[in-house]
Amino acid sequence: MENNETHQMLADLLWLNAVIATELIQITENTSAILRKSPPPASCIRDHNELRATALAIARKYKPETALARHLGEHQ
C-alpha cells in the first residue's frame, strides 16, 4: 500500500470512528431519557456536547466536507 493510500485509509477510519462516537453518544442520551422518563442530567448533556464537538473537530480535520456537522445539529 502506498503512503497516500495509507493516509487516505487512516483519514477514512478516523472520520468513521468520529461518526460512530457521536451516534453512540446520542443513543446513550436517548436510552437514558427513555429509562428516566426525563432528559438526562444537564451535566451529562454538557459533557456529551463537548465530546461531540471534539469528535466533530477530528472528523472535520480529515474530511471537512461531510454531512456530519449538519446531522449533529439535528440531534435532539
C-alpha positions as CSV (number, residue, x, y, z in Angstrom):
1,M,0.0,0.0,0.0
2,E,1.4,3.4,-0.9
3,N,1.8,6.2,1.5
4,N,-1.1,8.2,0.0
5,E,-3.4,5.2,0.2
6,T,-2.4,4.6,3.8
7,H,-3.1,8.2,4.6
8,Q,-6.5,8.2,3.0
9,M,-7.4,4.9,4.7
10,L,-6.5,6.3,8.1
11,A,-8.4,9.5,7.4
12,D,-11.4,7.5,6.5
13,L,-11.2,5.4,9.6
14,L,-10.8,8.4,11.8
15,W,-13.8,10.0,10.3
16,L,-15.9,6.9,10.6
17,N,-14.9,6.4,14.2
18,A,-15.9,10.0,14.9
19,V,-19.3,9.3,13.3
20,I,-19.7,6.1,15.4
21,A,-18.7,8.0,18.6
22,T,-21.3,10.8,18.0
23,E,-24.0,8.3,17.3
24,L,-23.2,6.3,20.4
25,I,-23.4,9.4,22.5
26,Q,-26.9,10.1,21.0
27,I,-28.0,6.5,21.7
28,T,-26.8,6.8,25.3
29,E,-28.8,10.1,25.8
30,N,-31.9,8.7,24.2
31,T,-31.7,5.5,26.2
32,S,-31.2,7.5,29.4
33,A,-34.2,9.7,28.6
34,I,-36.4,6.7,28.0
35,L,-35.3,4.9,31.2
36,R,-35.6,8.0,33.3
37,K,-38.7,9.3,31.6
38,S,-37.0,12.7,31.6
39,P,-34.0,14.2,29.9
40,P,-30.5,13.2,31.1
41,P,-28.9,15.5,33.7
42,A,-27.7,18.8,32.5
43,S,-24.1,17.9,33.4
44,C,-24.3,14.8,31.1
45,I,-25.7,16.8,28.2
46,R,-23.0,19.4,28.7
47,D,-20.3,16.8,28.7
48,H,-21.8,15.0,25.7
49,N,-21.9,18.2,23.7
50,E,-18.2,18.7,24.4
51,L,-17.4,15.1,23.4
52,R,-19.5,15.6,20.2
53,A,-17.6,18.8,19.4
54,T,-14.2,17.0,19.9
55,A,-15.3,14.1,17.6
56,L,-16.6,16.6,15.0
57,A,-13.3,18.5,15.1
58,I,-11.4,15.3,14.5
59,A,-13.8,14.3,11.7
60,R,-13.5,17.8,10.0
61,K,-9.7,17.7,10.2
62,Y,-9.7,14.7,7.9
63,K,-12.9,15.0,5.9
64,P,-14.2,18.6,6.2
65,E,-17.0,18.3,3.6
66,T,-19.4,15.9,5.0
67,A,-22.9,16.0,6.5
68,L,-21.8,15.1,10.0
69,A,-21.9,18.7,11.3
70,R,-25.4,19.2,9.9
71,H,-26.5,15.9,11.2
72,L,-25.2,16.6,14.7
73,G,-27.0,19.9,14.7
74,E,-30.3,18.0,14.2
75,H,-29.8,15.6,17.1
76,Q,-32.3,16.0,19.9
